[in-house]
Amino acid sequence: MSASVALQGVPSLFGNTIRRSFVLGRIYLVFGIGYALLVAILTSFDSPTAFVSALSLFLPVFAVIGSMGGLAVFTGDRLRGVFEYLIAYGVSPRRLFVNVLAAGLVLVTLVLGSSLAFGLGLYLARGHTISFDLAAFLGLYAIPMSYASAAFAGTVGMFWTTLSSPRQGLNGPLGLMPIVGIAPAFLTLIGAAVVAAEYGASYLLVVTSLAVVILTAVVLLLLSQISRLLPLERLLSPA
């Protein structure tokens, strides 16, 4: 059976993966959205500077947490031997990775959309305006860093899952990947603070935007190496 013929027997996985990501990752999604809304509510009653700083700091963190449903699907499917069936029908590892990664980014969109819609609405309702700093830090850092960090955590988590034996709790991918995904945002903010103290606040956007570009490039590099670094047998159930 050729790969093209085999793939005709496999329905589109994307919609089903998104639905399962919602179900398996609902706790992560609730925490991600809940904390994001809480921060948006609290800081909207503070100064505009505090609102901008809080969203820049916390949005990528909560977006990573909320995106873990995609990795939960990938981890569970590998342990249950689902990939063995899909690979037999000609589904490539790259397609499996990208499918789960895209589902995770859909969850990120839900976290960002709900928190920004509510937070900005409340912020404007209190008489504040959307300043240049707010628009710049959201558009050039917080939002793209949320997607890049979640993609980084999801990609590293999928590699981790396929290259290691199953572990539970903090030692497993779902336990460690939120920390891995949060790390780039925190390191960026630390670096931005150092640069601002040394050279002035005008360089903040340069540093944060550069961090987003570098992290995105790392994710794309990892995805480009799937076929070379990940033999098909690594996707089979370890049980």
Secondary structure by P-SEA (a helix, b strand, c coil): ccaaaaaaacccaaaaaaaaaaaaaaaaaaaaaaaaaaaaaaaaaccaaaaaaaaaccaaaaaaaaaaaaaaaaaaaaaaaaaaaaaaacccaaaaaaaaaaaaaaaaaaaaaaaaaaaaaaaaaacccccaaaaaaaaccaaaaaaaaaaaaaaaaaaaaaacccccccccccccaaaaaaaaaaaaaaaaaaaaaaccccaaaaaaaaaaaaaaaaaaaaaaacccccccccccccc
